[in-house]
Amino acid sequence: MEMDGRTLMLFLCGLALASADTYTEQAQRVMQMRRLAVEFIDYYQNLTAVDLIVPGTRLPNQEDLQCMAEMAQLSQGVQSGSIWALRMIDSWGRLPAGLLYGSLKDLGNFDECVRVDHHMESTSLRLRGKYCMAKLFPVDTGAMGKLSLQTAVCFPASCNGEHMERLLRKLFNQLLNIELSPETELINDSKCQTAEREPLDFLAIFTIVIIGVLGAAVLLCTLIDYFLCDDQKQLPSLVKIFSARANSRSLFRIVDGKSNPNVIECLHGIRCLSLIWVIYGHDYIYHVQSPNINLIDIIPWFRSSYSMLITHALFSVDTFFFLSGLLVVMVALRAMERSRGKLNVPLMYLHRYLRITPVLALAILVYMRFVPLLGSGPLIKTYARQVSFPCEKHWFWTLLYVQNYVLIDDNICLPHSWYLGVDMQLYVISPLLLIALYKWGKKAVAGIVLLMLLLASCLFSMMVIKGYSLNNGSSNKIYFSTHTRASPWIIGLIFGYYLHVNRGKSFKLNRLSVWLGWLISLGLIFTCMFALYPYAANGKDLAMVNEAFYVTLTRIAWPLALVWVVFACKYGYGGLANSFLSSPLWQPLSKLSYGAYIWHVFIESLNAGIGRTNTYFSDYQVMLRFWHDFGLTLLLAYLMYILVEAPFAGLEMLLLPAQRPPAPVAPKSTATELHSQNFEIASQLEPKKEII
């Protein structure tokens, strides 16, 4: 499973409680060993069937004999100095240098192993290398339990997991004088790799065909647009829908908020900064999971003030919920006024589903099959399994947008898609609130505020009574659930209603009021992010009641801080903040934000899996990792925008009735919005994303 933000915090706390003394005795024995590959070859110079299978359990089969023959060939090759055999042994990992400094993995030389391809004499068979990661012994880290010391091994490809497991167990028993538990798996054969790529299955071929058909349609329409149509106004509808040229123009078209009072320009900057925060936070998770040579350095990092920016990046989710509620009500009420209070709810739901699902459905297919197809490396199968295994069984729950409840045990297909489930469920109930606001106005606001307080009380009660916490295994029950995440969305909804009823008005505030508004807003933001710093700095846990107060109140305080930011920027009191957040440069990225949200984990998993060497943990190294992940994510998001997002949005606009639902575009602001000229604030309603 993908390590999420709460698991990261647990991991760091565990490291902070770890002591090198808990494994010093075993470490000393390991350090006295010669290189593991040399020990292996010396010990198994004369391999027999007894070494491969447990005596008395069964007779050797053809696979056993083939493994014995190739191991004998390897031993002879090493003794005779054959370059292929020496390369195979040379590719083995060493015992990690810096064991007591947190270096727990040695990746060996992946390519040197898998490129071994030797023709065996007197047979037509070829001996090929198989690269695996082997566990040596567990390292007790305290609260996090045991982490495994691992090193790379290279076996003949004919040897299966059972063979390698038994050979290593006997070797470790001889060298370390320890009897490993039968429950301890030294080698996971499913994660071993050879140079031979797995054949494409039906699902992979099906995905390639879909992408190929879409690519052909986009290419054909783009060529027609570029060479055969001089007047863009005369461009046929279907050609315009699939033309990369036309869709790129729409993507990079800047909407001037001064000419359209319905556009709140600062939302683009807020959305993009939150997206960057999401991707940056996820990069820390992937970097912590990487084979770092200095895991010990994570302890002082976790106690630093800078770590608060990462461990509390979950507030970016609350930002997206706030923007979602804000845009839903602003767009819907304006449309309801034009239609005299009518709301076509079924069409509204259909529009919403058709807008966000095509990209998500294609992403599920790509995540399931294409991580190992697009790259190779020591850890590629580990990361591929993290993103693909849940989708094998649970992909349909994600397409139904109920994954955050049904799969609350971390088996979510596309783990970061839980946000889409929450946002869709809030969108489903939004017509009830919209109708109430339209009919009863301020009375409805009072009822909605009461609803928010009840939901906040529910969150507080769950944490205090049932013991749910963000720092233990029950974190998902309060992190993924819609009823525990609704407060920011409701505050956005109420604020959007306020902006709607006061549209066209100007607000005259004195300097003291403006300064007071900014001080309160910034005070809430910094309190949310740094209130727990004294606990982290001193390695202390937060009491359950205190944590319940913190989680409940910050989910209200954070969106309240954003209320002032948006208000000040919209009505001329934003100053430098408004100049930055309202810059036109944010608008193209804002339109790509849904694609970036969907695809960034794919890029991060691929880049993490193809690494050949150990990594070093530091803020600067993560920053370097972030920029190339972010750049590739934007390129892939642009490609998918041209290939899927824009064409399907155009088809949906073409095929659905002209009088479409008033609010469908708004949710886009939360999870997936394409630029729609049919709505007055369409530039606000671009994709959203989620967090750790």
N, C-alpha and C positions, 0 to 999 in steps of 0.2 A: 504494500500500500504506500501511497505517497505520504511522506511525513508532512503534516500540516503545521500551522503556526503554534497550536497548543502543544503538539508533540515535540516541536522544536524546543519550547520552553522546558518541558519535562526532561528532554535530553540534556539540555544545558545544566539544569538543576542537578541531574544525576552526576554529570561530570564534576560539578562543583563539590559534590559529596564524596567523590571517589578518592581513594588513597593508593599511591603507588605500592605501599607495603602489602596490599591485598594480593598482589601477584608477583612480588619480588622473587620469592623462592623459585616459582616456575620459570620466571624470566631468566634467572641466573643459570638454570639448567639449559635453557634454550640457547643462551649466548655462548655456552661452552661447546655447542654442536658445531661441526663443520657445515659447510654449505649443504643444504638439504638434498639437492640433486645428487651430490657426490655420495652422501650417506645412503641414498636410495639405491644407486647403482651398485655400491659395494655390498649392500645387504642382500640384493636380489640378483647376484651374479648367476645363480643357478635356480631359476624360477621353476616351481613345480605346480601341479594342480592343487596341492594342499594349500599353497599360498593364495590361490584365487577363490576357492570355495571351501565351505566348512566341511570337514571330513564327515562322511556318513549321511549327509543330507541329500545328495544326488550325485549322479555320474557326470563327468565333464561333457558338455555339449560342443557343437561346432564353434560357437562364439567363444567359449572358454579356450578351446584349442587354438583358435586364430589369435586371440590375445596373447597366449603363451608363446606362440611362434613369433609374433611381432616383438614382444618383450625380449625374447632370446636374440632376435636380429639386432635390436637396439643395443643390448649388452655387448654383442660381438662388434658392432660398429664403433662403440666407445673404446673398446680395448684395442681395436685396429686403427683408431684415429680418423675414422671416416667423418668428413665434414658435416654430412647431414645429421649423423648421430650426435656429434658435438654441439651442433646448433640446437638440437632438441633438448639436450641437457642444459645448455647455456641459457635457454629461454626461461628456465625455472626461476621463480622469485627467490630472493634471499630472505633471511629473517630480517624484518624491518629494522633499519637503523633508527635509533631514537625511540625505542620501545617505551621507555619510561617517560618520554615526552609526548606520548599519545599517538605515535606512528604505529598503526595496527595492521596495515596492509602493504604488501609489496606486489606490484602488478606484473613483475617479470617483463618479458618481451613478447607481447601478444603476436606480432607479425612474424617474428622469428619462429615461433612454434607452429602457427597454422600454415606457414609456407613450406614446411617439411613435406616433401613428396618423393619418396624413395621407391624405386622398383626393386622388389624382393627377388633375389636370385632363385632360380629353379621354379618360380611360380609366375603367374600372370597378374598377381595382386600388387598393389602399391601400398606402402606404409606411409600414412599421413599423420600429421600431428593433431592432437586434440587439446585445446587450451581450457583449463578449469581453474577456479579459485578454491583452494583447500583451507579448511579451518584447522588451526593447530591446537589451541586451547583457549578456554574462555577467560576473559578479564573482567573481574568484578568491579563495577562502577558505582556500587551503592544503590541509590534509589532507582536507577535505570536497569538494575539487574546486571546481566553479563553480556559483554560484547566480545566478539571472537577475533583473535589474532588470525590473520589470513595471509596466505602467500600463493603465488601462481605455480601451477604444476603443468607439465606437458607429457601426455601419455600417447601411445599409439591409438589411432582413432577406433580400432576394433574393440578396445577395452571399454566396457560399459561402466555405469556408476557403481554397480555391485563390486566389480573387479577393483576399481580404484579405491573404493571405500575400504575393502579388506586389506589391500596392500598397505595403505597408509596407516590403518589402525595397528597392524603388526609392527610397522616401522616406528611409530610414535611410542608404542609400548616398550620397544627395545631401547630407544634413544632416551626417552623421558622417564621411563619406569612408571608410567601412569596407565591405568586401565580406563579408557574413555567409556562413558555411558552409551549403551546401545541406542538410546534416544537421540544422542548427539550425531547429527548428520555432518560428515566431514566434507562431502562433495555432493552438490546438486547437479546431477547429470543433465537436467533440462537446461541448465545455464552454461554448460560447456559448449565450446564452439570449434568448428573446423573451417577450412577454407571453402568447403562446399556450402553454397547457399541453399536454403530451403526452397523447394519449388513453390511457385505461386499457386495458391488454392483458389477456389471459385470466388471467394469474397474479395481477394486481392485483384483478381482479373475483372470482376464486376466493378470495383472502384475505379480501376484504370480506364475501363470503358466509359463510365460516367464522366470522368474528368476529360477523357479524350473527346467525347461528343460535345460537351460544353465548350472545350477549347476550340474545336472545329467551328462551332457556331459563332463564337466570338471572333475568331480569325476571319471567317467569311464576311461577317457583317462589318467588321472593321475595314476590310479591303473595299467593300462596296461603298462605305461611308467616305473613305479617303479618295478613291479614284473615280467614282461614278456620280457622286452627289456634290454639286457645288454649293447648293443652297441648303443649309441645315434645316430650315423650316419645311422643306419639301421631303425630308428624310422619312421613309416609311416607318411605321411604328415599330414593327419587329426588328428592323435593322437598327433603329435607334436604341432599342432595349438591349441588344446584344453587342453593340459597337463599343469597343474599348475606348475609342476616341471620344465618343459622346459621353460615356460614363466618366472618363477622366476629366472632361471639362466640368461636369457636374460636381465631381469630387473636389476639384481645386477652385471652384467658384466661391468667391468671398461674398457673404451676405452682410450688408451694411446695416447695423442696428439703428443708425440715425434715420434711415429711410423707412424702417419698419419698427415701430414702437413695440410690437409684440415679441421681438427678439431680445433676449437677455444675453448679451454677448459674453459676460463673464463666466457663464456656465460652461463654455467651451474650455476655458483655461482650467476651471475646477475639475472638470471631467478628465482632461488629459493629465493633469498632475496626479490625480488619483490612480489613473491607469499606470503611470510610471511607478507610483508607490507600490502597486500590486506586483508588477513584474520584478521590481527591485527586491521586494520582500521574498518572493518565491526564489529568486536567485540565491538568497542567503540559505534557504532551506536546502537547495540542491548542493550548495557549496559545503554545508555542514555534512551532508551525506557522502560527499566525495572522499577519496582516500587521502585525507590530510595527514601531513607529517607532524602537525603540531596541535592535536586536539586539546592539549592542556591549555593552549592560549585562548580557547573559547571561554574558559572560566573568568579571567579578568575582563574579557570582552562583554560577557553577559552582565557583569557588574558595572559597566561603564554607562554614562548617560547616553552615548550614541546608540547603544543597543535598544533604548526605549523607542527610537524611531522605527526599528524593525519589528520588535515584539508587539508593538501597538499599531502596526500597519493595518490591523483589522478594522480600524476606524474608516479606512477607505471604503469598506463595504457600506457602512452607515452613510457615507457621503452619497453613494449611488442610490441607496434607498431614498434618501432625502430628495435628490434630484428627480427620481422617478415619481414620487408622490406630487411634487411641485408641478411637473409638466403634465401629468395626467389630468389634474383638475383645471389647469389653465387652458389647455386645449379643449377639454370636454365641455366645460361650462360655456365657453365662447360659441362652440358649435350648438349646444343645447339652446342657447338664446336665439340663434338663427332658426332653429327648427321648433321653437316654442315648447321646449322641454322634452322633445321626443328623443329616445335613445334606442337605437337598433342594437340590442345587446348581442344576439347571435352573430350578426355580421361583424360586430366589434371584436368578439372573441376569434372569429375566423381570420380576420385581418391580422390580428396579433400573432396567431399561431403560424400563419403562412409567412409572416415576415421573419421570424426568428428561427424557424425549424430547418429550412434547407441547409443553412451553413452548419448548424448543429448536427444534422444527420450525416452530412459529408464528413464532418470532423470525427464522428464516431467510427466511420469506416476507415478513415486514414489512421487514427490512433490505434485501431485494432491490428493493423497489418503493416504499416509503413515505417515505423521507427527502426526495426531491424533491417528492413529492405534498403533504407537510404544510408545506412552507415554500419560500420563494424568497429568493435573495440572490446576491451576486457569486460566492461560493465554494460554493454548495450542490451543484453538480454535481461539484465536486472531491471533497467529502466523501462524497457519495452513491456515487461510483464506488469510493472506497476500501473501503466496506463492502459494496457490491453485486456488483462485478465478480468477486471470487473465488467468490462463491456461484453465479454463473451456470454455472460449469464444475465446481465441486468440492463442491456442497452434500451429496452423498451420502456423501462421506468423513467429514464432520462427524457425520452421523446414524449412521455406523458406529463412531464414536469411535476412529478410527485416523488422524485428520488430523495429529496431531503428528509422525507418521513419514512418511506418504505425501506430505504437503504441507509439508515442512520448509523450503521455499524462500520462505516468507512468503505463499503463496497460500491460506492457510487461510480458509475461509468462516467468518465471525465470528472474527476473529483471536484474540480473548480466549478462545475456546472450546478452545484447546489444552489448557487445564487439565482440561477434562472428559475429553478423550482419555486423558491420563495417569492421572487418577483412576479412570476406568473400567477401564483395563488393570490397575492395581493391585488393583482390586476383583475382577477375573477370576481373578487368581492367589491371592487371599486364602483360598479354601477349603483349599488345600494347607497354608498356614501355620496356619490355624485347627485343622485336623485334627491337625497335628503338635503344636501346643500342648496340645490336649485329651488326646492319648494319651501324650506324652512329657514334657510340662511343661518343667522347667528344662533338660533336654537339648535340647529343641527351641529354647529361648531361645538357647542357646549356638550352635546351628546358624544361627539367624536373625541373630545378631550377626556371625557369620563372613560370612554373605551380604552384610550391609550393608557390612562392611569391603572385601569384594571389589568391590562396586559403586563404593564410594568410590575404590578403587585404579584401577578402570576409568576413572572420570572424570578422575583425576589423570593417568593415562597418555595419554588422548585429548588433553589440553591440552598436555602436554609433548612427546609424540612427534609428534602430527599438527598441533600449533600452533593448536588451537581456542582461541578466546578470546571473552570477552563483549564485547570492544571491537573486533571486526572482523566481516566478513561470515559467519564460521563460527559466530557466537554461537548460532544456532538449534540447532545440532547438540548443544550441551550444555545448552541452556536448555529445549527442548521435549521432549527424549527422556526416556522413562519410566525407563530404567536409570540416568540421571544425576540424576533427581529423587526417587529412592525412599528415600533415607536418612531424611528427616524422617518419612515415612509409617511406615517400619519402627520408628523410635524411638517413635512414637506407639503402634504395635502392641505393642511390648514393655512400654511403660509401662501400657497398658490391661490387659495380662495381669497385671502386678504389682498393679494396683488390684483386679482381679477376684479373685485368689487371697487378697488381704488384705481383702476386703470385710467389713464388720462389725467390723473391728478399729479400735482407737484407737492413735495414736502419741503418746507423751510425749517431747517434745524440750525440752532446756534452752535458755535464752535464747541462749547462745553458738552452739549448733547452728543456731538459727533465723536469727540475724544472719549467720552464715557462709553459710547457704544463700542468703539474699537477696543478699549481697555477691557471691557467685560467679555467681548468676543475672544480676544487673544488670551485672556485669563482662563476662559473655559477650555480653549484648545490646549494650552500648555498644562493645565491641571489634568485633563484627560490623558495626556501623553506621559507626564512626568510625576504624577501623584504616587506611583508605586516605586519610583527610583530609590528611595531610602531602603525599601525592603530588598530590592535587587542588589544594591551596593553592599548590603550587610549579609546577603545570603539567607534572608529570613522568608518564611512563608506567611502569606496573608491569612488571618483568621477567616473562617467561613462567613460569618456575618459581615465582616468588613469587605470581603470580596463581593458578597451579594449586593451590598450598598454601592460598591464601586462599579460593578458591571451594569446594574440597573440604572444608576444615575448618569453614567457616561453615555449610555445609549440615548439619553434625552439631552444631555448637555452638549454633546458634539453637534447634532443638527441645529440646536438653538444658536450655537456660535455661527453656523453657516447662514442662518437666517439674516443676521446682521451683515455678513459679508455680501450676500446677494443684494440685500436692500440698499446698502451703501453704494455698491457699484452701479446699481440700476438708477438710482436717483441723484447721482453726482457727488457722493461723499466718499468715493473709493480711493481717490488720489492715485498714488503709484500702484497700489494693489489693483485698481480697476484698469489702469494702463497695461499692466502685465497680463492680467487674466483675460482681458478683452482684446488682446492682440489678434489680428486676423490670421497670424501664423498658426494659431491653435485649431482653426476650423477644419482643415483637411485631416489632421490627426484625430480630431473629434469624430469625424465621419468614419474613420477606420478603427475606432476604438472597440467596436463589437468584434470585428475580426481579430484584432490584436488580443482581446480577452480570450477568445476561443482558442487561438493557435499558439499563444506564447508558451504554454506548458509543453506542447509538441517540440518546439525549438529547444527549450531548456532540457528536455529529456534526451533529445538527440545529441546535443552538444555535450551533455554530461556523460552519455554512454560511449562516445567515441574517443574519450581521453585515454591516452596511452601511458601516462605517467602520474605519479602522485602530485597532489596539490598542496598549496600553502594557504592557510586561513588567515586573512587579514581584510580589513575594510577596503583597502586599495585593490586587492586581488578580486574581491567581489564586484567592485565598481568596474574593473576591466571586463569581467565576465558579463556584467549587466549590459554594457554598451554593445557588445557584439550580439548578445541575445536579443536586445531591443531592436537593433538595426535589422537583423534577419526576420524578426517578428513582423516589423512594419512592411518589409518586402513581401512576405507571405500573405499578410493581411491585405495588401494592395492587390496581389494576384487573385486572392479569393473574392475580393470586392468586385473586380472586373469579371471574374469567372462565374460567381454564384450570387453574391449579395445583390448587386445592381440589376442583373437580368431577372432574377426572381421577384425582386421588388417591382420592376417594371411590368412583368407579366401579371402580378397580382393587381396592380393598379389598372391594367388594361382589361382584365377579365371580371373583376368584381363590379357590382353596380356602381354607377356614378355617385350616388348618394351613400357614401360609405360611413361607417360609424364615426362619431365625433372624436373618440379618444384613442383609437387604435395606435396612433403614432406615438402617443405619450410613453407607453411602456418601453418603446424603443430606447428612450432615454435611459432605461434601466438595463436593458440587456441587449438590445440589438436594433439600432435604428438606422435606416437609410434615409438619405436626403429626399424629402418629398415636397415638391413644389405645390402640391394641392392643399397644404396646410400652412397656416400663416407663420408658425414658429418652427417649421420643419428643421431649420438649421440647429435648433436646440435639441432635437429629438434623436440624436445619433446614438449609437450603441453604447452600452455600458459594460462593465466588467465586474469581477469579484476579486476576493483576496484570499489570503492564505487559508 
